[in-house]
Amino acid sequence: MVELIVLACLIAKPSHCETFNIPFQALNVSQCLWQSQAQAAEWSASHPEWLIRKLNCSLPPA
């Protein structure tokens, strides 16, 4: 499993940003990067108070 790493900031307070690690059912990091836009759009729709600033994919720590 790969993690989609989302850096998002609160719309009401743009100086407050957090990183969210979202488990992602991709076979590898390349596949995660390929599909990250759709997954991020889904996450954004369910978290309307946040604005995504950056996306990345990574293997979770062992």
PyMOL Python script that loads the backbone (N, CA, C, O; Angstrom):
from pymol import cmd

cmd.read_pdbstr("""\
ATOM      1  N   MET A   1       0.846  -1.184   0.000  1.00  0.00           N
ATOM      2  CA  MET A   1       0.000   0.000   0.000  1.00  0.00           C
ATOM      3  C   MET A   1       0.891   1.247   0.000  1.00  0.00           C
ATOM      4  O   MET A   1       1.985   1.252   0.563  1.00  0.00           O
ATOM      5  N   VAL A   2       0.407   2.265  -0.625  1.00  0.00           N
ATOM      6  CA  VAL A   2       1.099   3.544  -0.749  1.00  0.00           C
ATOM      7  C   VAL A   2       0.267   4.591  -0.023  1.00  0.00           C
ATOM      8  O   VAL A   2      -0.944   4.424   0.129  1.00  0.00           O
ATOM      9  N   GLU A   3       0.898   5.660   0.424  1.00  0.00           N
ATOM     10  CA  GLU A   3       0.168   6.764   1.047  1.00  0.00           C
ATOM     11  C   GLU A   3       0.162   7.974   0.125  1.00  0.00           C
ATOM     12  O   GLU A   3       1.184   8.339  -0.458  1.00  0.00           O
ATOM     13  N   LEU A   4      -1.000   8.582   0.007  1.00  0.00           N
ATOM     14  CA  LEU A   4      -1.122   9.870  -0.662  1.00  0.00           C
ATOM     15  C   LEU A   4      -0.933  10.921   0.421  1.00  0.00           C
ATOM     16  O   LEU A   4      -1.687  10.958   1.393  1.00  0.00           O
ATOM     17  N   ILE A   5       0.056  11.762   0.259  1.00  0.00           N
ATOM     18  CA  ILE A   5       0.362  12.787   1.255  1.00  0.00           C
ATOM     19  C   ILE A   5      -0.184  14.114   0.742  1.00  0.00           C
ATOM     20  O   ILE A   5       0.211  14.605  -0.316  1.00  0.00           O
ATOM     21  N   VAL A   6      -1.097  14.677   1.517  1.00  0.00           N
ATOM     22  CA  VAL A   6      -1.777  15.917   1.140  1.00  0.00           C
ATOM     23  C   VAL A   6      -1.373  17.018   2.111  1.00  0.00           C
ATOM     24  O   VAL A   6      -1.550  16.880   3.321  1.00  0.00           O
ATOM     25  N   LEU A   7      -0.837  18.096   1.590  1.00  0.00           N
ATOM     26  CA  LEU A   7      -0.598  19.296   2.391  1.00  0.00           C
ATOM     27  C   LEU A   7      -1.766  20.225   2.106  1.00  0.00           C
ATOM     28  O   LEU A   7      -1.976  20.645   0.968  1.00  0.00           O
ATOM     29  N   ALA A   8      -2.526  20.544   3.154  1.00  0.00           N
ATOM     30  CA  ALA A   8      -3.720  21.377   2.989  1.00  0.00           C
ATOM     31  C   ALA A   8      -3.743  22.466   4.052  1.00  0.00           C
ATOM     32  O   ALA A   8      -3.251  22.283   5.166  1.00  0.00           O
ATOM     33  N   CYS A   9      -4.325  23.603   3.685  1.00  0.00           N
ATOM     34  CA  CYS A   9      -4.436  24.743   4.596  1.00  0.00           C
ATOM     35  C   CYS A   9      -5.915  25.081   4.779  1.00  0.00           C
ATOM     36  O   CYS A   9      -6.725  24.922   3.866  1.00  0.00           O
ATOM     37  N   LEU A  10      -6.241  25.547   5.969  1.00  0.00           N
ATOM     38  CA  LEU A  10      -7.616  25.958   6.230  1.00  0.00           C
ATOM     39  C   LEU A  10      -7.962  27.167   5.369  1.00  0.00           C
ATOM     40  O   LEU A  10      -7.170  28.103   5.261  1.00  0.00           O
ATOM     41  N   ILE A  11      -9.123  27.151   4.767  1.00  0.00           N
ATOM     42  CA  ILE A  11      -9.557  28.279   3.946  1.00  0.00           C
ATOM     43  C   ILE A  11      -9.756  29.510   4.823  1.00  0.00           C
ATOM     44  O   ILE A  11      -9.407  30.621   4.422  1.00  0.00           O
ATOM     45  N   ALA A  12     -10.315  29.321   6.014  1.00  0.00           N
ATOM     46  CA  ALA A  12     -10.581  30.440   6.922  1.00  0.00           C
ATOM     47  C   ALA A  12      -9.310  31.002   7.550  1.00  0.00           C
ATOM     48  O   ALA A  12      -9.292  32.150   7.994  1.00  0.00           O
ATOM     49  N   LYS A  13      -8.247  30.201   7.589  1.00  0.00           N
ATOM     50  CA  LYS A  13      -6.987  30.637   8.194  1.00  0.00           C
ATOM     51  C   LYS A  13      -5.836  30.048   7.376  1.00  0.00           C
ATOM     52  O   LYS A  13      -5.254  29.041   7.779  1.00  0.00           O
ATOM     53  N   PRO A  14      -5.498  30.654   6.241  1.00  0.00           N
ATOM     54  CA  PRO A  14      -4.516  30.087   5.317  1.00  0.00           C
ATOM     55  C   PRO A  14      -3.126  29.833   5.915  1.00  0.00           C
ATOM     56  O   PRO A  14      -2.349  29.053   5.365  1.00  0.00           O
ATOM     57  N   SER A  15      -2.819  30.478   7.019  1.00  0.00           N
ATOM     58  CA  SER A  15      -1.506  30.247   7.636  1.00  0.00           C
ATOM     59  C   SER A  15      -1.473  28.937   8.426  1.00  0.00           C
ATOM     60  O   SER A  15      -0.402  28.495   8.843  1.00  0.00           O
ATOM     61  N   HIS A  16      -2.636  28.314   8.636  1.00  0.00           N
ATOM     62  CA  HIS A  16      -2.703  27.039   9.363  1.00  0.00           C
ATOM     63  C   HIS A  16      -2.788  25.894   8.353  1.00  0.00           C
ATOM     64  O   HIS A  16      -3.829  25.668   7.735  1.00  0.00           O
ATOM     65  N   CYS A  17      -1.677  25.180   8.198  1.00  0.00           N
ATOM     66  CA  CYS A  17      -1.611  24.068   7.254  1.00  0.00           C
ATOM     67  C   CYS A  17      -1.270  22.779   7.997  1.00  0.00           C
ATOM     68  O   CYS A  17      -0.601  22.796   9.030  1.00  0.00           O
ATOM     69  N   GLU A  18      -1.739  21.679   7.457  1.00  0.00           N
ATOM     70  CA  GLU A  18      -1.471  20.363   8.030  1.00  0.00           C
ATOM     71  C   GLU A  18      -1.196  19.372   6.911  1.00  0.00           C
ATOM     72  O   GLU A  18      -1.615  19.558   5.769  1.00  0.00           O
ATOM     73  N   THR A  19      -0.480  18.314   7.273  1.00  0.00           N
ATOM     74  CA  THR A  19      -0.216  17.219   6.352  1.00  0.00           C
ATOM     75  C   THR A  19      -1.120  16.049   6.714  1.00  0.00           C
ATOM     76  O   THR A  19      -1.219  15.665   7.879  1.00  0.00           O
ATOM     77  N   PHE A  20      -1.776  15.489   5.709  1.00  0.00           N
ATOM     78  CA  PHE A  20      -2.658  14.341   5.892  1.00  0.00           C
ATOM     79  C   PHE A  20      -2.093  13.167   5.098  1.00  0.00           C
ATOM     80  O   PHE A  20      -1.832  13.292   3.902  1.00  0.00           O
ATOM     81  N   ASN A  21      -1.906  12.036   5.756  1.00  0.00           N
ATOM     82  CA  ASN A  21      -1.433  10.821   5.097  1.00  0.00           C
ATOM     83  C   ASN A  21      -2.641   9.923   4.866  1.00  0.00           C
ATOM     84  O   ASN A  21      -3.251   9.427   5.814  1.00  0.00           O
ATOM     85  N   ILE A  22      -2.974   9.721   3.607  1.00  0.00           N
ATOM     86  CA  ILE A  22      -4.171   8.979   3.241  1.00  0.00           C
ATOM     87  C   ILE A  22      -3.757   7.638   2.629  1.00  0.00           C
ATOM     88  O   ILE A  22      -3.073   7.622   1.605  1.00  0.00           O
ATOM     89  N   PRO A  23      -4.155   6.512   3.233  1.00  0.00           N
ATOM     90  CA  PRO A  23      -3.849   5.210   2.628  1.00  0.00           C
ATOM     91  C   PRO A  23      -4.453   5.139   1.224  1.00  0.00           C
ATOM     92  O   PRO A  23      -5.583   5.571   0.999  1.00  0.00           O
ATOM     93  N   PHE A  24      -3.694   4.597   0.300  1.00  0.00           N
ATOM     94  CA  PHE A  24      -4.084   4.606  -1.104  1.00  0.00           C
ATOM     95  C   PHE A  24      -3.834   3.224  -1.684  1.00  0.00           C
ATOM     96  O   PHE A  24      -2.745   2.673  -1.522  1.00  0.00           O
ATOM     97  N   GLN A  25      -4.820   2.662  -2.351  1.00  0.00           N
ATOM     98  CA  GLN A  25      -4.715   1.310  -2.904  1.00  0.00           C
ATOM     99  C   GLN A  25      -4.025   1.320  -4.264  1.00  0.00           C
ATOM    100  O   GLN A  25      -4.610   0.909  -5.266  1.00  0.00           O
ATOM    101  N   ALA A  26      -2.801   1.785  -4.295  1.00  0.00           N
ATOM    102  CA  ALA A  26      -2.010   1.770  -5.522  1.00  0.00           C
ATOM    103  C   ALA A  26      -0.934   0.702  -5.382  1.00  0.00           C
ATOM    104  O   ALA A  26      -0.506   0.387  -4.272  1.00  0.00           O
ATOM    105  N   LEU A  27      -0.505   0.154  -6.492  1.00  0.00           N
ATOM    106  CA  LEU A  27       0.526  -0.881  -6.458  1.00  0.00           C
ATOM    107  C   LEU A  27       1.905  -0.309  -6.180  1.00  0.00           C
ATOM    108  O   LEU A  27       2.754  -0.972  -5.584  1.00  0.00           O
ATOM    109  N   ASN A  28       2.123   0.927  -6.615  1.00  0.00           N
ATOM    110  CA  ASN A  28       3.429   1.551  -6.418  1.00  0.00           C
ATOM    111  C   ASN A  28       3.271   3.070  -6.429  1.00  0.00           C
ATOM    112  O   ASN A  28       2.181   3.591  -6.664  1.00  0.00           O
ATOM    113  N   VAL A  29       4.367   3.766  -6.173  1.00  0.00           N
ATOM    114  CA  VAL A  29       4.335   5.229  -6.087  1.00  0.00           C
ATOM    115  C   VAL A  29       3.946   5.846  -7.431  1.00  0.00           C
ATOM    116  O   VAL A  29       3.202   6.826  -7.467  1.00  0.00           O
ATOM    117  N   SER A  30       4.439   5.287  -8.529  1.00  0.00           N
ATOM    118  CA  SER A  30       4.103   5.831  -9.853  1.00  0.00           C
ATOM    119  C   SER A  30       2.604   5.766 -10.120  1.00  0.00           C
ATOM    120  O   SER A  30       2.020   6.721 -10.632  1.00  0.00           O
ATOM    121  N   GLN A  31       1.985   4.653  -9.777  1.00  0.00           N
ATOM    122  CA  GLN A  31       0.539   4.520  -9.960  1.00  0.00           C
ATOM    123  C   GLN A  31      -0.210   5.506  -9.065  1.00  0.00           C
ATOM    124  O   GLN A  31      -1.216   6.084  -9.475  1.00  0.00           O
ATOM    125  N   CYS A  32       0.283   5.694  -7.847  1.00  0.00           N
ATOM    126  CA  CYS A  32      -0.328   6.664  -6.934  1.00  0.00           C
ATOM    127  C   CYS A  32      -0.276   8.066  -7.541  1.00  0.00           C
ATOM    128  O   CYS A  32      -1.274   8.787  -7.547  1.00  0.00           O
ATOM    129  N   LEU A  33       0.893   8.440  -8.049  1.00  0.00           N
ATOM    130  CA  LEU A  33       1.030   9.769  -8.648  1.00  0.00           C
ATOM    131  C   LEU A  33       0.083   9.929  -9.833  1.00  0.00           C
ATOM    132  O   LEU A  33      -0.499  10.997 -10.025  1.00  0.00           O
ATOM    133  N   TRP A  34      -0.070   8.884 -10.619  1.00  0.00           N
ATOM    134  CA  TRP A  34      -0.943   8.913 -11.791  1.00  0.00           C
ATOM    135  C   TRP A  34      -2.398   9.149 -11.393  1.00  0.00           C
ATOM    136  O   TRP A  34      -3.127   9.858 -12.086  1.00  0.00           O
ATOM    137  N   GLN A  35      -2.823   8.549 -10.264  1.00  0.00           N
ATOM    138  CA  GLN A  35      -4.216   8.617  -9.832  1.00  0.00           C
ATOM    139  C   GLN A  35      -4.461   9.645  -8.723  1.00  0.00           C
ATOM    140  O   GLN A  35      -5.587   9.768  -8.240  1.00  0.00           O
ATOM    141  N   SER A  36      -3.447  10.367  -8.322  1.00  0.00           N
ATOM    142  CA  SER A  36      -3.555  11.248  -7.153  1.00  0.00           C
ATOM    143  C   SER A  36      -4.552  12.393  -7.337  1.00  0.00           C
ATOM    144  O   SER A  36      -5.202  12.796  -6.373  1.00  0.00           O
ATOM    145  N   GLN A  37      -4.682  12.913  -8.532  1.00  0.00           N
ATOM    146  CA  GLN A  37      -5.607  14.032  -8.750  1.00  0.00           C
ATOM    147  C   GLN A  37      -7.047  13.635  -8.423  1.00  0.00           C
ATOM    148  O   GLN A  37      -7.765  14.385  -7.761  1.00  0.00           O
ATOM    149  N   ALA A  38      -7.461  12.472  -8.880  1.00  0.00           N
ATOM    150  CA  ALA A  38      -8.830  12.016  -8.619  1.00  0.00           C
ATOM    151  C   ALA A  38      -9.037  11.749  -7.129  1.00  0.00           C
ATOM    152  O   ALA A  38     -10.069  12.114  -6.566  1.00  0.00           O
ATOM    153  N   GLN A  39      -8.060  11.115  -6.500  1.00  0.00           N
ATOM    154  CA  GLN A  39      -8.167  10.822  -5.069  1.00  0.00           C
ATOM    155  C   GLN A  39      -8.188  12.125  -4.266  1.00  0.00           C
ATOM    156  O   GLN A  39      -8.945  12.247  -3.303  1.00  0.00           O
ATOM    157  N   ALA A  40      -7.363  13.096  -4.656  1.00  0.00           N
ATOM    158  CA  ALA A  40      -7.323  14.384  -3.962  1.00  0.00           C
ATOM    159  C   ALA A  40      -8.646  15.133  -4.128  1.00  0.00           C
ATOM    160  O   ALA A  40      -9.112  15.779  -3.190  1.00  0.00           O
ATOM    161  N   ALA A  41      -9.247  15.052  -5.301  1.00  0.00           N
ATOM    162  CA  ALA A  41     -10.543  15.701  -5.523  1.00  0.00           C
ATOM    163  C   ALA A  41     -11.611  15.093  -4.621  1.00  0.00           C
ATOM    164  O   ALA A  41     -12.459  15.806  -4.084  1.00  0.00           O
ATOM    165  N   GLU A  42     -11.565  13.779  -4.456  1.00  0.00           N
ATOM    166  CA  GLU A  42     -12.516  13.100  -3.564  1.00  0.00           C
ATOM    167  C   GLU A  42     -12.295  13.535  -2.115  1.00  0.00           C
ATOM    168  O   GLU A  42     -13.252  13.806  -1.389  1.00  0.00           O
ATOM    169  N   TRP A  43     -11.031  13.600  -1.700  1.00  0.00           N
ATOM    170  CA  TRP A  43     -10.710  14.034  -0.332  1.00  0.00           C
ATOM    171  C   TRP A  43     -11.166  15.482  -0.124  1.00  0.00           C
ATOM    172  O   TRP A  43     -11.751  15.812   0.907  1.00  0.00           O
ATOM    173  N   SER A  44     -10.897  16.329  -1.098  1.00  0.00           N
ATOM    174  CA  SER A  44     -11.263  17.744  -1.004  1.00  0.00           C
ATOM    175  C   SER A  44     -12.780  17.921  -0.887  1.00  0.00           C
ATOM    176  O   SER A  44     -13.248  18.782  -0.142  1.00  0.00           O
ATOM    177  N   ALA A  45     -13.535  17.123  -1.607  1.00  0.00           N
ATOM    178  CA  ALA A  45     -14.999  17.215  -1.547  1.00  0.00           C
ATOM    179  C   ALA A  45     -15.528  16.859  -0.161  1.00  0.00           C
ATOM    180  O   ALA A  45     -16.548  17.393   0.273  1.00  0.00           O
ATOM    181  N   SER A  46     -14.838  15.963   0.529  1.00  0.00           N
ATOM    182  CA  SER A  46     -15.295  15.579   1.867  1.00  0.00           C
ATOM    183  C   SER A  46     -14.654  16.413   2.976  1.00  0.00           C
ATOM    184  O   SER A  46     -14.964  16.228   4.153  1.00  0.00           O
ATOM    185  N   HIS A  47     -13.765  17.327   2.602  1.00  0.00           N
ATOM    186  CA  HIS A  47     -13.119  18.237   3.562  1.00  0.00           C
ATOM    187  C   HIS A  47     -13.154  19.663   2.994  1.00  0.00           C
ATOM    188  O   HIS A  47     -12.102  20.231   2.700  1.00  0.00           O
ATOM    189  N   PRO A  48     -14.348  20.247   2.836  1.00  0.00           N
ATOM    190  CA  PRO A  48     -14.476  21.533   2.140  1.00  0.00           C
ATOM    191  C   PRO A  48     -13.820  22.714   2.855  1.00  0.00           C
ATOM    192  O   PRO A  48     -13.616  23.764   2.245  1.00  0.00           O
ATOM    193  N   GLU A  49     -13.489  22.559   4.132  1.00  0.00           N
ATOM    194  CA  GLU A  49     -12.859  23.663   4.863  1.00  0.00           C
ATOM    195  C   GLU A  49     -11.354  23.759   4.591  1.00  0.00           C
ATOM    196  O   GLU A  49     -10.699  24.704   5.029  1.00  0.00           O
ATOM    197  N   TRP A  50     -10.811  22.773   3.865  1.00  0.00           N
ATOM    198  CA  TRP A  50      -9.379  22.727   3.568  1.00  0.00           C
ATOM    199  C   TRP A  50      -9.124  23.003   2.091  1.00  0.00           C
ATOM    200  O   TRP A  50      -9.940  22.656   1.237  1.00  0.00           O
ATOM    201  N   LEU A  51      -7.985  23.632   1.796  1.00  0.00           N
ATOM    202  CA  LEU A  51      -7.540  23.882   0.428  1.00  0.00           C
ATOM    203  C   LEU A  51      -6.226  23.135   0.227  1.00  0.00           C
ATOM    204  O   LEU A  51      -5.253  23.384   0.938  1.00  0.00           O
ATOM    205  N   ILE A  52      -6.198  22.230  -0.732  1.00  0.00           N
ATOM    206  CA  ILE A  52      -4.990  21.440  -0.985  1.00  0.00           C
ATOM    207  C   ILE A  52      -3.927  22.326  -1.621  1.00  0.00           C
ATOM    208  O   ILE A  52      -4.189  23.039  -2.589  1.00  0.00           O
ATOM    209  N   ARG A  53      -2.735  22.267  -1.067  1.00  0.00           N
ATOM    210  CA  ARG A  53      -1.600  23.040  -1.574  1.00  0.00           C
ATOM    211  C   ARG A  53      -0.581  22.170  -2.300  1.00  0.00           C
ATOM    212  O   ARG A  53       0.081  22.627  -3.232  1.00  0.00           O
ATOM    213  N   LYS A  54      -0.456  20.898  -1.866  1.00  0.00           N
ATOM    214  CA  LYS A  54       0.571  20.039  -2.448  1.00  0.00           C
ATOM    215  C   LYS A  54       0.166  18.582  -2.292  1.00  0.00           C
ATOM    216  O   LYS A  54      -0.458  18.201  -1.302  1.00  0.00           O
ATOM    217  N   LEU A  55       0.527  17.771  -3.282  1.00  0.00           N
ATOM    218  CA  LEU A  55       0.282  16.328  -3.253  1.00  0.00           C
ATOM    219  C   LEU A  55       1.595  15.595  -3.466  1.00  0.00           C
ATOM    220  O   LEU A  55       2.483  16.067  -4.175  1.00  0.00           O
ATOM    221  N   ASN A  56       1.699  14.430  -2.836  1.00  0.00           N
ATOM    222  CA  ASN A  56       2.855  13.577  -3.047  1.00  0.00           C
ATOM    223  C   ASN A  56       2.440  12.157  -2.707  1.00  0.00           C
ATOM    224  O   ASN A  56       1.424  11.946  -2.045  1.00  0.00           O
ATOM    225  N   CYS A  57       3.207  11.197  -3.150  1.00  0.00           N
ATOM    226  CA  CYS A  57       2.977   9.796  -2.815  1.00  0.00           C
ATOM    227  C   CYS A  57       4.239   9.232  -2.195  1.00  0.00           C
ATOM    228  O   CYS A  57       5.356   9.610  -2.550  1.00  0.00           O
ATOM    229  N   SER A  58       4.032   8.315  -1.256  1.00  0.00           N
ATOM    230  CA  SER A  58       5.167   7.747  -0.540  1.00  0.00           C
ATOM    231  C   SER A  58       4.795   6.378  -0.001  1.00  0.00           C
ATOM    232  O   SER A  58       3.622   6.080   0.225  1.00  0.00           O
ATOM    233  N   LEU A  59       5.807   5.554   0.200  1.00  0.00           N
ATOM    234  CA  LEU A  59       5.595   4.295   0.907  1.00  0.00           C
ATOM    235  C   LEU A  59       5.512   4.614   2.382  1.00  0.00           C
ATOM    236  O   LEU A  59       6.289   5.433   2.874  1.00  0.00           O
ATOM    237  N   PRO A  60       4.589   3.990   3.108  1.00  0.00           N
ATOM    238  CA  PRO A  60       4.485   4.269   4.545  1.00  0.00           C
ATOM    239  C   PRO A  60       5.726   3.764   5.277  1.00  0.00           C
ATOM    240  O   PRO A  60       6.400   2.852   4.799  1.00  0.00           O
ATOM    241  N   PRO A  61       6.030   4.351   6.434  1.00  0.00           N
ATOM    242  CA  PRO A  61       7.180   3.872   7.206  1.00  0.00           C
ATOM    243  C   PRO A  61       6.987   2.400   7.583  1.00  0.00           C
ATOM    244  O   PRO A  61       5.873   1.948   7.852  1.00  0.00           O
ATOM    245  N   ALA A  62       8.080   1.685   7.595  1.00  0.00           N
ATOM    246  CA  ALA A  62       8.017   0.241   7.917  1.00  0.00           C
ATOM    247  C   ALA A  62       7.714   0.001   9.374  1.00  0.00           C
ATOM    248  O   ALA A  62       7.628  -1.149   9.806  1.00  0.00           O
TER     249      ALA A  62
END
""", "prot")
cmd.dss("prot")
cmd.show_as("cartoon", "prot")
cmd.util.cbc("prot")
cmd.orient("prot")
